[in-house]
Amino acid sequence: MKDIPISDKFPELDIAINAAQEAGNAILEIYRGEFEEFTKKDDSPITEADLKSNEIIKEILAQTEHKILSEEDTDDQSRLSEEIIWIVDPLDGTSDFIDKTGEFTVMIALVKNKKPILGVIGWPTEKTVFAAQEGKGAFRYSNDEWKKISVTTTAELPKCRTVGSRHHLSDKEKLFIKQLGIEDFASIGSSLKVGKIASGEAEAYITTTNKMKEWDSAASYCIISEAGGKMTDMSGNEISYNNKEVHHQNGILVTNGIIHQTIVDEFKKLE
């Protein structure tokens, strides 16, 4: 894989890209064979691919000595006193992995002072990687080359393409999207929703759930921000990371930035 065309790279960027690639290869190997699925205490699904990916990522990131907050490990909270930590989702979209949709990803973010300063999302089935570093723009690797990506400048809501969850879309969200006058809606798995907006292939992602956690959004946050878009909670408040409570309590709104405030204002009318 060619080097990402960024000058003054954080050394962690290449390490994170490598970890996403290696984990992705291991996930694909399991995906193409027979695998068992299990249920975690919170009723969410898990497979051996989640665990294998986690193991590989931890091994590769260990060379940096930063603490790791991962979906698949017990959170010992010693991370809270750290300025810099990794936040990892070894397999985002486990339901999509099990359903064989191909729409699952590996997510790795480096967070400094509660903000993601680099983000990497690997999409194993498409041999695609999204990556960004603070202040350096966002990039997408596919067909063996890196290309800079950015959001669209679409400003009219009815013309906005909206993406949402395949497995968790609530009636409240469906109704709100309809009220906004948005007709173009597609269900997509995992963090690929944000990848689409960052690449200019959609304009908005709306989720009002309080079930999303820091590892579901940290890598995406850096990528969408560097692509010129915006990620906040549904009320327009900034999102921070490396908190004691890892749930995002008030949903997530990701847009091309231009339509962001309009959606926030409309949402506030509902509450």
N, C-alpha and C positions, 0 to 999 in steps of 0.2 A: 504494500500500500504506500502510495506517495505521501510525502510530508504535507501537512496542512500549510497553505501559503500565508503564514502569519509571522511577522517579524516580532522580536522581543517576546517570544513565547514564554509563558510560565512553564517550567520543566514538567509540572504535573499534567499539562495538556496532552503531550505525547503518551505519557503513562496511562492516562484515562482512556485515550483512543485505543491503545494497545489492549487494555483490560476489556473494553467493550467488544473488540474484535475477537479476542480469545474466548471470552465467555459466550459470545454469539455462535462461534463454531461448535462449542460443546453443546449448546442448546439445540442447534440444528441436528446434530448427531442423534440426540435423544428423540427429537421431534419426528425424525424419519423412521424411527423404530417403534417398538411397543413400549409403553410406559404406564406406570400406575399413577393414579391421582389420590390424594388424601385431603382431609378437611382439617383446617387449623381450628384453634379454640374459638376464633371469632367467626367461624363458619365459612371463611374464604378458602378457595381451593389452593392446593400446593402440589407440585410434582417434583420428581428427582431433578428436573432441569433447573428449577428455582435454586435448589440446594447446591448443585454442581456449579452453576453460574456464580453463586455467592462465594463459594470456595475459591474459584479461580480469580475473581475480582479482588478478594481480600489479600490473596497471595501477591498479586501484582502491585496493589496499592500500598502494601506493607513497606515497600522500599522508601516511601515518603515519610513514614513515621507519624502521619496525621491520624487522629482517631476516626473511626468509621461508624456512622449511623446507617444501619442496613435494615431493610424490612425483615430479613430472615434471621436476625440475631437479637438476642436479649439486649435491650438498651440499658447500659449500666449508668447512664447519665453523668459519668465523669467528663463527658464531652462538653457539658455546659460551661465549664471553666476555660474551655479552649477558644482561641481566637479563630483558628482555622480547622475545619473538619470536612471529611468526605460525607456525602449523603448518597446512598446507593439503593436502587431498586433492581435487584439482579434479573428479574423477569417481570416486566410490567405488561399486564394483559394475560395472566395465567389462564383465564377462561377462554380467551381467543386461541391460546396455545392448545388447550384441550379440545376446543371445537375445530381446530385445524383451519382457522381463517388466514393464518400467516401474519396477522396484525398484532404482533407482540414485539416488545423492545427491551433493550438493556439501558438503564439510566444511571449515569454517574455525574455527580456535581461536586465542585469544590466550593465551600462556603467560607467567607471571611467576614467577620463582624456582622453575622446574620444575613449576609447577601451572597447569592451565588456569583462567583467570579469566573467560573468556567463551567460549561455544561457539555456533556456528550451523550448522544442517544444513538444506539446501534439498532438497526432493523435487519436482523439476520437473514430472513427469507429473501430480501431484496438486495443483499450485499450493499446496504446504504448506511451511511453514518451522518448524523447532524452534529455539528460542533461549533462552539463559540467561546471566545474569551472576552472578558470585560474590556470595552474600548477598542476591540479589534474586528467587530463585525461577526456575522454568522455564516457558516459554510455548510454545504451538503456534498458528501462524497458519494457518487454513483457512476457506473460505467467507467471505473478506474480513474476518475478525475474529480478534483475539488472545484466547486463553483460557489461564488458568493451568493447568498440568498437574501431576499428582502420582502417585506409585506407589500400588499397592494395599496393603492390610494383611493379605493372605493369609499365614497362618503354617504351614499344613499342606502338606508337599511333594506328596502325591498330588493335591492340588487346584491345584497350580501349573501355569500354562501356560508351557511352555518354547519358546524360539525358537532356531533354529540356522542354520548356513550351508546354502545350497542347493547350493553348488559344492564345499565343502571339508569336509563332515562326515565324520569318521573313524569307523572301527569302534569304536575305544576310547571315543570320545565317545558313540556310540549305546549301547554297553554300560553306561557309567557312568550315563547318563540313565535307563536301564531299572532299574539297581540302586537308584537313588534312589526308585523307585516312581512316577516321573512318567510319566503316560500321554498327556497332552495336549501333543503336540509339533508344531510347524509350521516349515517351512523358509522363510526369508525372506532376500531379498538385502540386501546393503550394511548401512549403519548404521541402517536402519529397524528392526532388531532392538531396538536400544537405545531408539529412538523409541517403540516399542510399550510397553516396560517403563515408560519415563518417563510415558507417557500412561495407564498403568493398564490396558493391554490384554494384558499378559503379565507374568510374574513373574521369569523367569530366562533368561539366555543364557550358555551354557557353551562355551568353546572351549579346547582344550588345545594347540593348535598354537603353534609358535615362529615362525611366518611373519608374524604381524601386526606392523605397524610403528606408530610414534608417530602418523602422520597418519591411521591407521585408527581411532584411538580418542580423540584429544585433544578434539575438539568434543563427542563423546558423553560424555566424562568429566564435563565441566562440566554438561551437561544432566541426566544421571542424578543427579548429586550434588545439584543444585538442586531436583530433583523429589522428593528424599527417599530416593533409592535409593543403591546402592553399587557401585563398580567397583574391583576389586583384581586381582592375578594369581590363579591357581588355588590358591595356598597362603595366600591372604589378605593378602599383602604389598602395601603401598602402591605405586602406579605413579607414576613421575616422568617428566618430559619435558625436552626439550632436552639429551639425553644424546649422547655420542659414538656409542654403539651404539644404532641406532634400532629394533631388533627388541625386541618384548616376549618375553623368553626363556621365560616360564613360563605361557603362555596368558592368558586373560582370563575373569573371572567378573563378570557384571553381574546384580544382583538388586534386589528391592524393599527390600533391607536386612535385613528380618526373618528371611529364610531363609538369609542369607549364610553365617553361621558354620557352620550345619548342613552345607551343601554343602562348605565348606572342610574340615571334619572328616572327612566321608565320603571326600573326594578324597585326603586324607592317608593313609587306610587302604590305598588302592590302591598308593601309591608304595613 
